[in-house]
Amino acid sequence: MVELPASINGIRAALPEEWRDKFDEEVGNAHARDLPLILNRWALRPTPAWDEDIAAVEALREEERQILAERARDEEGAR
């Protein structure tokens, strides 16, 4: 389960440092009615770790494919 930051300060703290000034500017200049959408977009924004996460997930998927292929070969050999 992924927990997203639930406050402006929490979102800001979760961002890479190089994104924080842009975040502060956008949030500081936003109309109050637009804040929920802006905060959601920033809270869901991928971080630099995103690429590492994607690579890890793809490695797990590849491992799963290999295991399933081995099982299928074993089942074919048992017939």
PyMOL Python script that loads the backbone (N, CA, C, O; Angstrom):
from pymol import cmd

cmd.read_pdbstr("""\
ATOM      1  N   MET A   1       0.841  -1.175   0.000  1.00  0.00           N
ATOM      2  CA  MET A   1       0.000   0.000   0.000  1.00  0.00           C
ATOM      3  C   MET A   1       0.887   1.238   0.000  1.00  0.00           C
ATOM      4  O   MET A   1       1.854   1.325   0.757  1.00  0.00           O
ATOM      5  N   VAL A   2       0.548   2.177  -0.846  1.00  0.00           N
ATOM      6  CA  VAL A   2       1.295   3.425  -0.929  1.00  0.00           C
ATOM      7  C   VAL A   2       0.511   4.499  -0.216  1.00  0.00           C
ATOM      8  O   VAL A   2      -0.682   4.675  -0.464  1.00  0.00           O
ATOM      9  N   GLU A   3       1.174   5.218   0.668  1.00  0.00           N
ATOM     10  CA  GLU A   3       0.539   6.332   1.351  1.00  0.00           C
ATOM     11  C   GLU A   3       1.079   7.621   0.775  1.00  0.00           C
ATOM     12  O   GLU A   3       2.291   7.832   0.711  1.00  0.00           O
ATOM     13  N   LEU A   4       0.170   8.478   0.358  1.00  0.00           N
ATOM     14  CA  LEU A   4       0.562   9.765  -0.174  1.00  0.00           C
ATOM     15  C   LEU A   4       0.579  10.795   0.946  1.00  0.00           C
ATOM     16  O   LEU A   4      -0.193  10.684   1.898  1.00  0.00           O
ATOM     17  N   PRO A   5       1.447  11.794   0.844  1.00  0.00           N
ATOM     18  CA  PRO A   5       1.445  12.849   1.850  1.00  0.00           C
ATOM     19  C   PRO A   5       0.084  13.553   1.853  1.00  0.00           C
ATOM     20  O   PRO A   5      -0.524  13.749   0.800  1.00  0.00           O
ATOM     21  N   ALA A   6      -0.381  13.926   3.030  1.00  0.00           N
ATOM     22  CA  ALA A   6      -1.730  14.475   3.155  1.00  0.00           C
ATOM     23  C   ALA A   6      -1.749  15.944   3.567  1.00  0.00           C
ATOM     24  O   ALA A   6      -2.804  16.457   3.939  1.00  0.00           O
ATOM     25  N   SER A   7      -0.631  16.619   3.512  1.00  0.00           N
ATOM     26  CA  SER A   7      -0.593  18.039   3.840  1.00  0.00           C
ATOM     27  C   SER A   7       0.332  18.746   2.857  1.00  0.00           C
ATOM     28  O   SER A   7       1.142  18.111   2.183  1.00  0.00           O
ATOM     29  N   ILE A   8       0.202  20.058   2.784  1.00  0.00           N
ATOM     30  CA  ILE A   8       1.082  20.824   1.897  1.00  0.00           C
ATOM     31  C   ILE A   8       2.535  20.609   2.304  1.00  0.00           C
ATOM     32  O   ILE A   8       3.388  20.382   1.446  1.00  0.00           O
ATOM     33  N   ASN A   9       2.824  20.678   3.587  1.00  0.00           N
ATOM     34  CA  ASN A   9       4.202  20.463   4.046  1.00  0.00           C
ATOM     35  C   ASN A   9       4.672  19.040   3.779  1.00  0.00           C
ATOM     36  O   ASN A   9       5.841  18.817   3.462  1.00  0.00           O
ATOM     37  N   GLY A  10       3.771  18.084   3.905  1.00  0.00           N
ATOM     38  CA  GLY A  10       4.130  16.693   3.636  1.00  0.00           C
ATOM     39  C   GLY A  10       4.458  16.461   2.173  1.00  0.00           C
ATOM     40  O   GLY A  10       5.420  15.768   1.841  1.00  0.00           O
ATOM     41  N   ILE A  11       3.645  17.053   1.297  1.00  0.00           N
ATOM     42  CA  ILE A  11       3.918  16.929  -0.137  1.00  0.00           C
ATOM     43  C   ILE A  11       5.251  17.572  -0.460  1.00  0.00           C
ATOM     44  O   ILE A  11       6.073  16.990  -1.169  1.00  0.00           O
ATOM     45  N   ARG A  12       5.468  18.778   0.062  1.00  0.00           N
ATOM     46  CA  ARG A  12       6.717  19.504  -0.204  1.00  0.00           C
ATOM     47  C   ARG A  12       7.923  18.700   0.264  1.00  0.00           C
ATOM     48  O   ARG A  12       8.922  18.608  -0.450  1.00  0.00           O
ATOM     49  N   ALA A  13       7.838  18.123   1.449  1.00  0.00           N
ATOM     50  CA  ALA A  13       8.952  17.342   2.007  1.00  0.00           C
ATOM     51  C   ALA A  13       9.232  16.087   1.176  1.00  0.00           C
ATOM     52  O   ALA A  13      10.375  15.636   1.103  1.00  0.00           O
ATOM     53  N   ALA A  14       8.200  15.524   0.554  1.00  0.00           N
ATOM     54  CA  ALA A  14       8.366  14.302  -0.234  1.00  0.00           C
ATOM     55  C   ALA A  14       8.977  14.577  -1.610  1.00  0.00           C
ATOM     56  O   ALA A  14       9.458  13.658  -2.275  1.00  0.00           O
ATOM     57  N   LEU A  15       8.957  15.823  -2.027  1.00  0.00           N
ATOM     58  CA  LEU A  15       9.480  16.171  -3.347  1.00  0.00           C
ATOM     59  C   LEU A  15      11.003  16.257  -3.335  1.00  0.00           C
ATOM     60  O   LEU A  15      11.601  16.584  -2.310  1.00  0.00           O
ATOM     61  N   PRO A  16      11.620  15.966  -4.458  1.00  0.00           N
ATOM     62  CA  PRO A  16      13.053  16.220  -4.566  1.00  0.00           C
ATOM     63  C   PRO A  16      13.306  17.715  -4.376  1.00  0.00           C
ATOM     64  O   PRO A  16      12.493  18.546  -4.781  1.00  0.00           O
ATOM     65  N   GLU A  17      14.405  18.039  -3.776  1.00  0.00           N
ATOM     66  CA  GLU A  17      14.701  19.433  -3.443  1.00  0.00           C
ATOM     67  C   GLU A  17      14.602  20.360  -4.653  1.00  0.00           C
ATOM     68  O   GLU A  17      14.148  21.498  -4.536  1.00  0.00           O
ATOM     69  N   GLU A  18      15.032  19.864  -5.819  1.00  0.00           N
ATOM     70  CA  GLU A  18      15.028  20.723  -7.006  1.00  0.00           C
ATOM     71  C   GLU A  18      13.621  21.052  -7.503  1.00  0.00           C
ATOM     72  O   GLU A  18      13.480  21.930  -8.354  1.00  0.00           O
ATOM     73  N   TRP A  19      12.581  20.392  -7.013  1.00  0.00           N
ATOM     74  CA  TRP A  19      11.199  20.666  -7.417  1.00  0.00           C
ATOM     75  C   TRP A  19      10.481  21.588  -6.436  1.00  0.00           C
ATOM     76  O   TRP A  19       9.409  22.106  -6.752  1.00  0.00           O
ATOM     77  N   ARG A  20      11.048  21.798  -5.264  1.00  0.00           N
ATOM     78  CA  ARG A  20      10.324  22.493  -4.188  1.00  0.00           C
ATOM     79  C   ARG A  20      10.031  23.954  -4.492  1.00  0.00           C
ATOM     80  O   ARG A  20       8.950  24.439  -4.157  1.00  0.00           O
ATOM     81  N   ASP A  21      10.956  24.666  -5.113  1.00  0.00           N
ATOM     82  CA  ASP A  21      10.682  26.068  -5.441  1.00  0.00           C
ATOM     83  C   ASP A  21       9.506  26.190  -6.398  1.00  0.00           C
ATOM     84  O   ASP A  21       8.646  27.053  -6.219  1.00  0.00           O
ATOM     85  N   LYS A  22       9.461  25.335  -7.409  1.00  0.00           N
ATOM     86  CA  LYS A  22       8.349  25.342  -8.366  1.00  0.00           C
ATOM     87  C   LYS A  22       7.037  25.007  -7.652  1.00  0.00           C
ATOM     88  O   LYS A  22       6.007  25.629  -7.912  1.00  0.00           O
ATOM     89  N   PHE A  23       7.080  24.022  -6.754  1.00  0.00           N
ATOM     90  CA  PHE A  23       5.902  23.655  -5.967  1.00  0.00           C
ATOM     91  C   PHE A  23       5.426  24.851  -5.144  1.00  0.00           C
ATOM     92  O   PHE A  23       4.243  25.190  -5.161  1.00  0.00           O
ATOM     93  N   ASP A  24       6.359  25.492  -4.416  1.00  0.00           N
ATOM     94  CA  ASP A  24       6.004  26.650  -3.584  1.00  0.00           C
ATOM     95  C   ASP A  24       5.367  27.757  -4.424  1.00  0.00           C
ATOM     96  O   ASP A  24       4.376  28.363  -4.017  1.00  0.00           O
ATOM     97  N   GLU A  25       5.940  28.012  -5.592  1.00  0.00           N
ATOM     98  CA  GLU A  25       5.423  29.054  -6.474  1.00  0.00           C
ATOM     99  C   GLU A  25       4.014  28.713  -6.955  1.00  0.00           C
ATOM    100  O   GLU A  25       3.119  29.557  -6.920  1.00  0.00           O
ATOM    101  N   GLU A  26       3.826  27.487  -7.400  1.00  0.00           N
ATOM    102  CA  GLU A  26       2.523  27.092  -7.926  1.00  0.00           C
ATOM    103  C   GLU A  26       1.455  27.086  -6.841  1.00  0.00           C
ATOM    104  O   GLU A  26       0.346  27.574  -7.059  1.00  0.00           O
ATOM    105  N   VAL A  27       1.776  26.544  -5.683  1.00  0.00           N
ATOM    106  CA  VAL A  27       0.807  26.499  -4.588  1.00  0.00           C
ATOM    107  C   VAL A  27       0.541  27.909  -4.056  1.00  0.00           C
ATOM    108  O   VAL A  27      -0.600  28.267  -3.765  1.00  0.00           O
ATOM    109  N   GLY A  28       1.602  28.699  -3.935  1.00  0.00           N
ATOM    110  CA  GLY A  28       1.449  30.058  -3.410  1.00  0.00           C
ATOM    111  C   GLY A  28       0.633  30.972  -4.304  1.00  0.00           C
ATOM    112  O   GLY A  28      -0.004  31.902  -3.811  1.00  0.00           O
ATOM    113  N   ASN A  29       0.638  30.732  -5.589  1.00  0.00           N
ATOM    114  CA  ASN A  29      -0.098  31.577  -6.533  1.00  0.00           C
ATOM    115  C   ASN A  29      -1.440  30.992  -6.950  1.00  0.00           C
ATOM    116  O   ASN A  29      -2.169  31.602  -7.731  1.00  0.00           O
ATOM    117  N   ALA A  30      -1.762  29.833  -6.442  1.00  0.00           N
ATOM    118  CA  ALA A  30      -2.999  29.158  -6.845  1.00  0.00           C
ATOM    119  C   ALA A  30      -4.216  29.804  -6.210  1.00  0.00           C
ATOM    120  O   ALA A  30      -4.171  30.300  -5.085  1.00  0.00           O
ATOM    121  N   HIS A  31      -5.303  29.781  -6.963  1.00  0.00           N
ATOM    122  CA  HIS A  31      -6.596  30.179  -6.401  1.00  0.00           C
ATOM    123  C   HIS A  31      -7.008  29.064  -5.435  1.00  0.00           C
ATOM    124  O   HIS A  31      -6.742  27.890  -5.693  1.00  0.00           O
ATOM    125  N   ALA A  32      -7.639  29.420  -4.354  1.00  0.00           N
ATOM    126  CA  ALA A  32      -8.016  28.432  -3.337  1.00  0.00           C
ATOM    127  C   ALA A  32      -8.845  27.294  -3.924  1.00  0.00           C
ATOM    128  O   ALA A  32      -8.691  26.144  -3.514  1.00  0.00           O
ATOM    129  N   ARG A  33      -9.724  27.603  -4.883  1.00  0.00           N
ATOM    130  CA  ARG A  33     -10.566  26.543  -5.455  1.00  0.00           C
ATOM    131  C   ARG A  33      -9.750  25.516  -6.230  1.00  0.00           C
ATOM    132  O   ARG A  33     -10.195  24.382  -6.406  1.00  0.00           O
ATOM    133  N   ASP A  34      -8.547  25.902  -6.703  1.00  0.00           N
ATOM    134  CA  ASP A  34      -7.703  25.003  -7.493  1.00  0.00           C
ATOM    135  C   ASP A  34      -6.719  24.195  -6.649  1.00  0.00           C
ATOM    136  O   ASP A  34      -6.092  23.261  -7.147  1.00  0.00           O
ATOM    137  N   LEU A  35      -6.585  24.553  -5.378  1.00  0.00           N
ATOM    138  CA  LEU A  35      -5.590  23.881  -4.534  1.00  0.00           C
ATOM    139  C   LEU A  35      -5.739  22.368  -4.462  1.00  0.00           C
ATOM    140  O   LEU A  35      -4.728  21.676  -4.587  1.00  0.00           O
ATOM    141  N   PRO A  36      -6.929  21.808  -4.270  1.00  0.00           N
ATOM    142  CA  PRO A  36      -7.013  20.337  -4.202  1.00  0.00           C
ATOM    143  C   PRO A  36      -6.447  19.649  -5.445  1.00  0.00           C
ATOM    144  O   PRO A  36      -5.726  18.657  -5.332  1.00  0.00           O
ATOM    145  N   LEU A  37      -6.767  20.167  -6.618  1.00  0.00           N
ATOM    146  CA  LEU A  37      -6.256  19.555  -7.846  1.00  0.00           C
ATOM    147  C   LEU A  37      -4.742  19.705  -7.955  1.00  0.00           C
ATOM    148  O   LEU A  37      -4.046  18.759  -8.324  1.00  0.00           O
ATOM    149  N   ILE A  38      -4.241  20.874  -7.640  1.00  0.00           N
ATOM    150  CA  ILE A  38      -2.792  21.120  -7.716  1.00  0.00           C
ATOM    151  C   ILE A  38      -2.052  20.233  -6.716  1.00  0.00           C
ATOM    152  O   ILE A  38      -1.030  19.636  -7.052  1.00  0.00           O
ATOM    153  N   LEU A  39      -2.562  20.147  -5.500  1.00  0.00           N
ATOM    154  CA  LEU A  39      -1.904  19.322  -4.480  1.00  0.00           C
ATOM    155  C   LEU A  39      -1.942  17.844  -4.864  1.00  0.00           C
ATOM    156  O   LEU A  39      -0.956  17.132  -4.673  1.00  0.00           O
ATOM    157  N   ASN A  40      -3.067  17.375  -5.402  1.00  0.00           N
ATOM    158  CA  ASN A  40      -3.136  15.978  -5.852  1.00  0.00           C
ATOM    159  C   ASN A  40      -2.117  15.704  -6.948  1.00  0.00           C
ATOM    160  O   ASN A  40      -1.438  14.677  -6.931  1.00  0.00           O
ATOM    161  N   ARG A  41      -2.014  16.616  -7.889  1.00  0.00           N
ATOM    162  CA  ARG A  41      -1.061  16.421  -8.990  1.00  0.00           C
ATOM    163  C   ARG A  41       0.371  16.345  -8.464  1.00  0.00           C
ATOM    164  O   ARG A  41       1.147  15.496  -8.901  1.00  0.00           O
ATOM    165  N   TRP A  42       0.722  17.224  -7.534  1.00  0.00           N
ATOM    166  CA  TRP A  42       2.077  17.196  -6.982  1.00  0.00           C
ATOM    167  C   TRP A  42       2.301  15.963  -6.110  1.00  0.00           C
ATOM    168  O   TRP A  42       3.393  15.394  -6.119  1.00  0.00           O
ATOM    169  N   ALA A  43       1.286  15.545  -5.362  1.00  0.00           N
ATOM    170  CA  ALA A  43       1.431  14.359  -4.502  1.00  0.00           C
ATOM    171  C   ALA A  43       1.626  13.095  -5.327  1.00  0.00           C
ATOM    172  O   ALA A  43       2.300  12.165  -4.885  1.00  0.00           O
ATOM    173  N   LEU A  44       1.041  13.052  -6.521  1.00  0.00           N
ATOM    174  CA  LEU A  44       1.129  11.872  -7.376  1.00  0.00           C
ATOM    175  C   LEU A  44       2.296  11.924  -8.349  1.00  0.00           C
ATOM    176  O   LEU A  44       2.549  10.960  -9.072  1.00  0.00           O
ATOM    177  N   ARG A  45       3.001  13.033  -8.371  1.00  0.00           N
ATOM    178  CA  ARG A  45       4.097  13.213  -9.329  1.00  0.00           C
ATOM    179  C   ARG A  45       5.227  12.214  -9.056  1.00  0.00           C
ATOM    180  O   ARG A  45       5.668  12.056  -7.917  1.00  0.00           O
ATOM    181  N   PRO A  46       5.679  11.557 -10.094  1.00  0.00           N
ATOM    182  CA  PRO A  46       6.783  10.612  -9.909  1.00  0.00           C
ATOM    183  C   PRO A  46       8.049  11.317  -9.424  1.00  0.00           C
ATOM    184  O   PRO A  46       8.336  12.449  -9.811  1.00  0.00           O
ATOM    185  N   THR A  47       8.784  10.633  -8.584  1.00  0.00           N
ATOM    186  CA  THR A  47      10.044  11.146  -8.060  1.00  0.00           C
ATOM    187  C   THR A  47      11.193  10.492  -8.815  1.00  0.00           C
ATOM    188  O   THR A  47      10.958   9.594  -9.624  1.00  0.00           O
ATOM    189  N   PRO A  48      12.432  10.919  -8.573  1.00  0.00           N
ATOM    190  CA  PRO A  48      13.565  10.260  -9.227  1.00  0.00           C
ATOM    191  C   PRO A  48      13.616   8.757  -8.939  1.00  0.00           C
ATOM    192  O   PRO A  48      14.169   7.999  -9.736  1.00  0.00           O
ATOM    193  N   ALA A  49      13.057   8.324  -7.829  1.00  0.00           N
ATOM    194  CA  ALA A  49      13.040   6.889  -7.505  1.00  0.00           C
ATOM    195  C   ALA A  49      12.072   6.132  -8.405  1.00  0.00           C
ATOM    196  O   ALA A  49      12.091   4.902  -8.445  1.00  0.00           O
ATOM    197  N   TRP A  50      11.225   6.863  -9.126  1.00  0.00           N
ATOM    198  CA  TRP A  50      10.243   6.252 -10.011  1.00  0.00           C
ATOM    199  C   TRP A  50      10.891   5.279 -10.981  1.00  0.00           C
ATOM    200  O   TRP A  50      10.428   4.149 -11.136  1.00  0.00           O
ATOM    201  N   ASP A  51      11.975   5.720 -11.639  1.00  0.00           N
ATOM    202  CA  ASP A  51      12.648   4.854 -12.606  1.00  0.00           C
ATOM    203  C   ASP A  51      13.188   3.592 -11.942  1.00  0.00           C
ATOM    204  O   ASP A  51      13.128   2.507 -12.520  1.00  0.00           O
ATOM    205  N   GLU A  52      13.717   3.736 -10.727  1.00  0.00           N
ATOM    206  CA  GLU A  52      14.207   2.563  -9.992  1.00  0.00           C
ATOM    207  C   GLU A  52      13.052   1.628  -9.663  1.00  0.00           C
ATOM    208  O   GLU A  52      13.190   0.410  -9.771  1.00  0.00           O
ATOM    209  N   ASP A  53      11.921   2.187  -9.264  1.00  0.00           N
ATOM    210  CA  ASP A  53      10.749   1.371  -8.947  1.00  0.00           C
ATOM    211  C   ASP A  53      10.271   0.616 -10.182  1.00  0.00           C
ATOM    212  O   ASP A  53       9.960  -0.573 -10.105  1.00  0.00           O
ATOM    213  N   ILE A  54      10.213   1.302 -11.314  1.00  0.00           N
ATOM    214  CA  ILE A  54       9.775   0.673 -12.558  1.00  0.00           C
ATOM    215  C   ILE A  54      10.724  -0.465 -12.920  1.00  0.00           C
ATOM    216  O   ILE A  54      10.278  -1.542 -13.318  1.00  0.00           O
ATOM    217  N   ALA A  55      12.021  -0.236 -12.786  1.00  0.00           N
ATOM    218  CA  ALA A  55      13.010  -1.277 -13.099  1.00  0.00           C
ATOM    219  C   ALA A  55      12.838  -2.480 -12.178  1.00  0.00           C
ATOM    220  O   ALA A  55      12.930  -3.623 -12.625  1.00  0.00           O
ATOM    221  N   ALA A  56      12.587  -2.229 -10.893  1.00  0.00           N
ATOM    222  CA  ALA A  56      12.403  -3.326  -9.937  1.00  0.00           C
ATOM    223  C   ALA A  56      11.150  -4.128 -10.272  1.00  0.00           C
ATOM    224  O   ALA A  56      11.166  -5.358 -10.226  1.00  0.00           O
ATOM    225  N   VAL A  57      10.079  -3.445 -10.603  1.00  0.00           N
ATOM    226  CA  VAL A  57       8.830  -4.128 -10.960  1.00  0.00           C
ATOM    227  C   VAL A  57       9.027  -4.954 -12.226  1.00  0.00           C
ATOM    228  O   VAL A  57       8.555  -6.088 -12.305  1.00  0.00           O
ATOM    229  N   GLU A  58       9.720  -4.396 -13.215  1.00  0.00           N
ATOM    230  CA  GLU A  58       9.945  -5.136 -14.454  1.00  0.00           C
ATOM    231  C   GLU A  58      10.815  -6.366 -14.199  1.00  0.00           C
ATOM    232  O   GLU A  58      10.585  -7.412 -14.805  1.00  0.00           O
ATOM    233  N   ALA A  59      11.805  -6.262 -13.319  1.00  0.00           N
ATOM    234  CA  ALA A  59      12.642  -7.421 -12.975  1.00  0.00           C
ATOM    235  C   ALA A  59      11.800  -8.509 -12.319  1.00  0.00           C
ATOM    236  O   ALA A  59      11.981  -9.693 -12.605  1.00  0.00           O
ATOM    237  N   LEU A  60      10.884  -8.117 -11.444  1.00  0.00           N
ATOM    238  CA  LEU A  60       9.996  -9.093 -10.805  1.00  0.00           C
ATOM    239  C   LEU A  60       9.061  -9.745 -11.825  1.00  0.00           C
ATOM    240  O   LEU A  60       8.807 -10.948 -11.770  1.00  0.00           O
ATOM    241  N   ARG A  61       8.560  -8.943 -12.744  1.00  0.00           N
ATOM    242  CA  ARG A  61       7.689  -9.504 -13.787  1.00  0.00           C
ATOM    243  C   ARG A  61       8.453 -10.493 -14.661  1.00  0.00           C
ATOM    244  O   ARG A  61       7.919 -11.543 -15.016  1.00  0.00           O
ATOM    245  N   GLU A  62       9.680 -10.173 -15.007  1.00  0.00           N
ATOM    246  CA  GLU A  62      10.488 -11.077 -15.826  1.00  0.00           C
ATOM    247  C   GLU A  62      10.755 -12.378 -15.077  1.00  0.00           C
ATOM    248  O   GLU A  62      10.689 -13.460 -15.661  1.00  0.00           O
ATOM    249  N   GLU A  63      11.055 -12.272 -13.788  1.00  0.00           N
ATOM    250  CA  GLU A  63      11.271 -13.475 -12.973  1.00  0.00           C
ATOM    251  C   GLU A  63      10.004 -14.331 -12.953  1.00  0.00           C
ATOM    252  O   GLU A  63      10.071 -15.555 -13.063  1.00  0.00           O
ATOM    253  N   GLU A  64       8.852 -13.676 -12.813  1.00  0.00           N
ATOM    254  CA  GLU A  64       7.586 -14.404 -12.813  1.00  0.00           C
ATOM    255  C   GLU A  64       7.363 -15.091 -14.161  1.00  0.00           C
ATOM    256  O   GLU A  64       6.926 -16.241 -14.198  1.00  0.00           O
ATOM    257  N   ARG A  65       7.657 -14.403 -15.267  1.00  0.00           N
ATOM    258  CA  ARG A  65       7.502 -15.008 -16.591  1.00  0.00           C
ATOM    259  C   ARG A  65       8.384 -16.242 -16.732  1.00  0.00           C
ATOM    260  O   ARG A  65       7.957 -17.250 -17.295  1.00  0.00           O
ATOM    261  N   GLN A  66       9.601 -16.168 -16.227  1.00  0.00           N
ATOM    262  CA  GLN A  66      10.511 -17.306 -16.317  1.00  0.00           C
ATOM    263  C   GLN A  66       9.996 -18.489 -15.505  1.00  0.00           C
ATOM    264  O   GLN A  66      10.045 -19.631 -15.963  1.00  0.00           O
ATOM    265  N   ILE A  67       9.509 -18.220 -14.316  1.00  0.00           N
ATOM    266  CA  ILE A  67       8.968 -19.283 -13.467  1.00  0.00           C
ATOM    267  C   ILE A  67       7.764 -19.946 -14.140  1.00  0.00           C
ATOM    268  O   ILE A  67       7.646 -21.171 -14.159  1.00  0.00           O
ATOM    269  N   LEU A  68       6.873 -19.115 -14.692  1.00  0.00           N
ATOM    270  CA  LEU A  68       5.688 -19.664 -15.359  1.00  0.00           C
ATOM    271  C   LEU A  68       6.075 -20.465 -16.603  1.00  0.00           C
ATOM    272  O   LEU A  68       5.461 -21.491 -16.893  1.00  0.00           O
ATOM    273  N   ALA A  69       7.081 -20.006 -17.332  1.00  0.00           N
ATOM    274  CA  ALA A  69       7.542 -20.745 -18.509  1.00  0.00           C
ATOM    275  C   ALA A  69       8.136 -22.084 -18.096  1.00  0.00           C
ATOM    276  O   ALA A  69       7.898 -23.096 -18.755  1.00  0.00           O
ATOM    277  N   GLU A  70       8.909 -22.102 -17.010  1.00  0.00           N
ATOM    278  CA  GLU A  70       9.478 -23.364 -16.507  1.00  0.00           C
ATOM    279  C   GLU A  70       8.374 -24.327 -16.104  1.00  0.00           C
ATOM    280  O   GLU A  70       8.441 -25.515 -16.421  1.00  0.00           O
ATOM    281  N   ARG A  71       7.364 -23.829 -15.410  1.00  0.00           N
ATOM    282  CA  ARG A  71       6.247 -24.684 -14.995  1.00  0.00           C
ATOM    283  C   ARG A  71       5.540 -25.268 -16.214  1.00  0.00           C
ATOM    284  O   ARG A  71       5.192 -26.449 -16.236  1.00  0.00           O
ATOM    285  N   ALA A  72       5.331 -24.428 -17.228  1.00  0.00           N
ATOM    286  CA  ALA A  72       4.660 -24.910 -18.435  1.00  0.00           C
ATOM    287  C   ALA A  72       5.489 -25.993 -19.114  1.00  0.00           C
ATOM    288  O   ALA A  72       4.932 -26.981 -19.592  1.00  0.00           O
ATOM    289  N   ARG A  73       6.823 -25.826 -19.166  1.00  0.00           N
ATOM    290  CA  ARG A  73       7.688 -26.839 -19.755  1.00  0.00           C
ATOM    291  C   ARG A  73       7.639 -28.123 -18.949  1.00  0.00           C
ATOM    292  O   ARG A  73       7.586 -29.218 -19.510  1.00  0.00           O
ATOM    293  N   ASP A  74       7.655 -27.983 -17.624  1.00  0.00           N
ATOM    294  CA  ASP A  74       7.588 -29.181 -16.757  1.00  0.00           C
ATOM    295  C   ASP A  74       6.280 -29.921 -16.953  1.00  0.00           C
ATOM    296  O   ASP A  74       6.258 -31.151 -16.997  1.00  0.00           O
ATOM    297  N   GLU A  75       5.182 -29.171 -17.070  1.00  0.00           N
ATOM    298  CA  GLU A  75       3.869 -29.794 -17.277  1.00  0.00           C
ATOM    299  C   GLU A  75       3.808 -30.490 -18.636  1.00  0.00           C
ATOM    300  O   GLU A  75       3.221 -31.565 -18.755  1.00  0.00           O
ATOM    301  N   GLU A  76       4.404 -29.891 -19.645  1.00  0.00           N
ATOM    302  CA  GLU A  76       4.439 -30.501 -20.974  1.00  0.00           C
ATOM    303  C   GLU A  76       5.267 -31.788 -20.936  1.00  0.00           C
ATOM    304  O   GLU A  76       4.897 -32.784 -21.558  1.00  0.00           O
ATOM    305  N   GLY A  77       6.379 -31.767 -20.212  1.00  0.00           N
ATOM    306  CA  GLY A  77       7.235 -32.943 -20.100  1.00  0.00           C
ATOM    307  C   GLY A  77       6.575 -34.061 -19.320  1.00  0.00           C
ATOM    308  O   GLY A  77       6.868 -35.231 -19.564  1.00  0.00           O
ATOM    309  N   ALA A  78       5.696 -33.736 -18.392  1.00  0.00           N
ATOM    310  CA  ALA A  78       5.020 -34.746 -17.581  1.00  0.00           C
ATOM    311  C   ALA A  78       3.886 -35.429 -18.341  1.00  0.00           C
ATOM    312  O   ALA A  78       3.369 -36.451 -17.890  1.00  0.00           O
ATOM    313  N   ARG A  79       3.501 -34.886 -19.466  1.00  0.00           N
ATOM    314  CA  ARG A  79       2.371 -35.466 -20.221  1.00  0.00           C
ATOM    315  C   ARG A  79       2.795 -36.596 -21.071  1.00  0.00           C
ATOM    316  O   ARG A  79       1.969 -37.189 -21.766  1.00  0.00           O
TER     317      ARG A  79
END
""", "prot")
cmd.dss("prot")
cmd.show_as("cartoon", "prot")
cmd.util.cbc("prot")
cmd.orient("prot")
